[in-house]
Amino acid sequence: MRVNLLGVEIDALSMEDTVTRVAGLIRDNRPARVMTLNPEYLYQAQFDRGLLDQARRADLVTADGEGIVWACRVAGCPVPERVTGIDLMMRLLEKASLSGWSVYLFGAAPGVADAAAERILRDYPGLKIAGSRHGYFQADEESGIAREIQKTGPDLLFVALGAPKQEIWIDRYLEKTGAGVAIGVGGSFDVLAGRVRRAPRWVRRLRLEWLARLLRQPTRWRRQVVLPLFAWTVIKRYKLKRK
């Protein structure tokens, strides 16, 4: 089932159901886009038709973050749970190791994707790493990168360029990469490579991971400023408008 939030259809799925859906997309043998939607992207999309259309073209859209889960609840169309980029990536890596899927890691700073691939192989020795490449490039290199990925034929392409750059790149080049399913995963490679520590599980259970990340990386405050604006947009649309 899909629910509409501020003009974007979000799949109301649990993590396990999402993994099952991605497996189905791979079996369909056609290029598919998975978007892990966060409040910052959805807020920007209210003023950028290109971003809104990209989200609408995605084959699967998950609720990435408590902000989206909260907003769906306010809108009267709750989703089962949040399905973040990094959590989905970890579950798909496990599934890939069992199903024989190949994966490609594209993005992050030089050396990070390679280090993340090494960590993945330690955790899942049988998993097929089709390739890895950093995310520092010039605009005229983009088509070449897509062709480079296409030569490896990955089932899963994880793109860590940060939102909305990663979604724009996937939307523009997915077909040229030949990948089965492409997913934007933000800073996930940095976590896998050990460059950034994720918040402890108890913090995540309290739904305060965003605060832990802000305390660890104070420069993120510019992104966090969007959150109250997003919340006010949701309240205006779904609470005040009804009254």
C-alpha positions in Angstrom: 0.0 0.0 0.0 1.1 3.5 -0.8 0.3 6.7 1.2 0.5 10.2 -0.1 2.5 12.8 1.9 2.9 16.3 0.5 2.5 15.0 -3.1 4.8 12.0 -2.8 3.6 8.4 -2.7 5.4 6.5 0.2 5.3 2.7 0.5 3.8 1.8 3.8 6.1 -1.2 4.4 8.1 -2.7 7.3 11.8 -3.3 6.8 11.3 -6.9 6.0 8.6 -6.2 3.5 10.9 -3.6 1.9 13.7 -6.1 1.5 11.1 -8.5 -0.1 10.0 -5.8 -2.5 13.6 -5.0 -3.5 14.1 -8.7 -4.2 11.1 -8.6 -6.5 12.4 -5.5 -8.3 15.7 -7.4 -9.0 13.8 -10.4 -10.3 11.8 -8.1 -12.6 15.1 -7.5 -14.5 14.5 -3.9 -15.2 16.2 -0.8 -13.8 14.4 0.3 -10.6 14.9 3.3 -8.3 14.5 3.1 -4.5 14.3 6.4 -2.6 14.8 6.6 1.1 12.8 9.8 1.6 13.8 12.2 4.4 12.2 15.4 5.6 14.8 17.7 4.1 14.3 16.3 0.6 10.5 16.3 0.8 10.5 20.0 2.1 12.8 21.0 -0.8 10.6 19.2 -3.2 7.7 21.5 -2.3 9.6 24.3 -4.0 11.4 22.3 -6.7 9.3 20.5 -9.2 12.3 18.5 -10.5 12.8 16.9 -7.0 9.1 16.2 -6.6 9.0 14.5 -10.0 12.1 12.4 -9.2 10.4 11.1 -6.0 7.2 10.4 -8.0 9.2 8.3 -10.5 10.8 6.1 -7.9 9.7 2.5 -7.9 9.9 2.3 -4.1 9.9 5.1 -1.6 10.6 4.4 2.1 10.1 6.6 5.2 13.7 7.5 6.1 13.6 9.1 9.5 11.2 9.8 12.3 10.2 13.1 10.7 8.5 11.3 7.8 7.0 8.6 10.1 5.5 11.4 12.3 4.3 13.4 9.3 2.5 10.3 7.9 0.8 9.8 11.2 -0.3 13.5 11.3 -1.6 13.2 7.8 -3.8 10.2 8.8 -1.8 7.7 6.8 0.6 6.0 9.2 3.5 3.8 8.0 4.7 0.7 10.0 8.2 2.0 10.8 11.1 4.0 9.5 13.3 2.4 6.8 16.5 4.3 6.7 19.1 4.2 4.0 21.8 2.6 6.1 19.5 0.1 7.8 18.1 -1.0 4.4 21.6 -1.2 3.0 22.7 -3.5 5.8 19.7 -5.8 5.4 20.2 -5.9 1.6 23.8 -6.8 1.9 22.8 -9.7 4.1 20.2 -10.7 1.6 22.7 -10.3 -1.3 25.1 -12.7 0.3 22.4 -15.4 0.5 20.9 -14.7 -2.9 24.1 -14.3 -4.9 23.5 -10.7 -5.9 26.4 -8.5 -6.9 26.7 -5.0 -5.4 28.5 -1.8 -6.5 29.5 1.0 -4.1 29.6 4.5 -5.6 30.2 7.7 -3.7 31.8 9.2 -0.6 35.4 10.6 -0.4 38.3 8.8 -2.1 39.2 5.6 -0.3 35.9 5.4 1.7 34.0 3.2 -0.8 36.9 0.8 -1.0 37.3 0.6 2.8 33.5 0.0 3.1 33.8 -2.8 0.5 36.6 -4.4 2.5 34.4 -4.3 5.7 31.5 -5.8 3.8 33.6 -8.7 2.6 34.8 -9.4 6.1 31.2 -9.5 7.3 29.9 -11.4 4.3 32.8 -13.4 2.8 30.6 -14.9 0.0 29.1 -11.6 -1.2 30.0 -10.4 -4.7 31.4 -6.9 -4.8 31.1 -5.9 -8.5 33.2 -2.7 -7.8 33.6 0.5 -5.9 34.4 4.1 -6.8 34.6 7.4 -4.9 32.1 10.2 -5.5 34.5 13.0 -6.4 34.1 13.8 -10.1 33.5 16.5 -12.6 30.2 16.9 -14.5 31.8 15.7 -17.8 32.8 12.4 -16.1 29.3 11.3 -15.1 28.5 9.4 -18.3 31.9 7.6 -18.1 31.2 6.6 -14.5 27.9 5.1 -15.6 29.6 3.1 -18.3 32.2 2.0 -15.8 29.5 0.6 -13.6 27.7 -0.9 -16.6 30.7 -3.1 -17.4 30.4 -4.8 -13.9 26.6 -5.5 -14.2 25.6 -5.1 -10.5 22.3 -6.2 -9.2 22.4 -3.6 -6.5 24.0 -0.1 -6.9 24.4 1.9 -3.7 25.0 5.6 -4.3 26.4 7.7 -1.5 26.5 11.3 -2.8 24.2 12.8 -0.2 20.6 14.0 -0.9 19.5 15.3 -3.3 22.6 14.8 -5.5 22.5 11.1 -5.3 18.8 11.0 -6.3 19.5 13.3 -9.2 22.4 11.1 -10.4 20.4 7.9 -10.1 17.4 9.5 -12.0 19.7 10.6 -14.8 22.0 7.6 -15.2 20.4 4.5 -13.8 19.5 3.0 -17.2 23.1 3.6 -18.4 24.6 1.8 -15.4 22.8 -1.5 -16.2 22.2 -1.9 -12.5 19.1 -3.8 -11.4 18.2 -1.6 -8.4 19.8 1.7 -7.4 19.5 3.2 -3.9 20.7 6.5 -2.4 22.4 5.8 1.0 23.8 9.1 2.1 26.7 8.8 4.5 26.4 5.0 4.9 29.8 4.3 3.5 31.5 6.4 6.1 29.9 4.4 8.8 30.8 1.1 7.2 34.4 2.3 6.6 34.7 3.3 10.3 35.1 7.0 9.5 31.9 7.9 11.3 30.4 6.2 14.4 26.7 5.6 14.4 24.6 6.5 17.4 24.2 3.6 19.9 21.1 1.3 19.5 19.5 2.7 22.7 19.6 6.2 21.2 18.1 5.0 18.0 15.3 3.2 19.9 14.5 6.5 21.6 14.3 8.1 18.1 17.1 10.5 18.9 19.6 9.5 16.2 19.2 12.9 14.5 20.2 14.7 17.8 23.3 12.4 18.3 24.4 13.2 14.7 23.9 16.9 15.3 26.0 16.8 18.5 28.7 14.9 16.7 28.6 17.1 13.6 27.6 20.6 14.6 27.8 21.8 11.0 24.6 19.8 10.3 22.6 22.6 12.0 22.0 24.1 8.6 20.1 20.9 7.6 18.3 20.7 10.9 16.8 24.2 10.4 14.6 22.6 7.7 12.9 20.3 10.2 10.7 22.9 12.0 9.8 24.3 8.6 8.9 20.8 7.4 6.8 20.2 10.5 5.0 23.5 10.1 4.2 22.6 6.4 2.8 19.3 7.5 0.6 20.8 10.3 -0.7 23.5 7.9 -1.6 21.0 5.3 -3.1 18.3 7.4 -4.3 19.9 10.7 -5.1 23.6 10.1 -6.5 23.0 6.7 -9.0 20.4 8.0 -10.2 22.9 10.7 
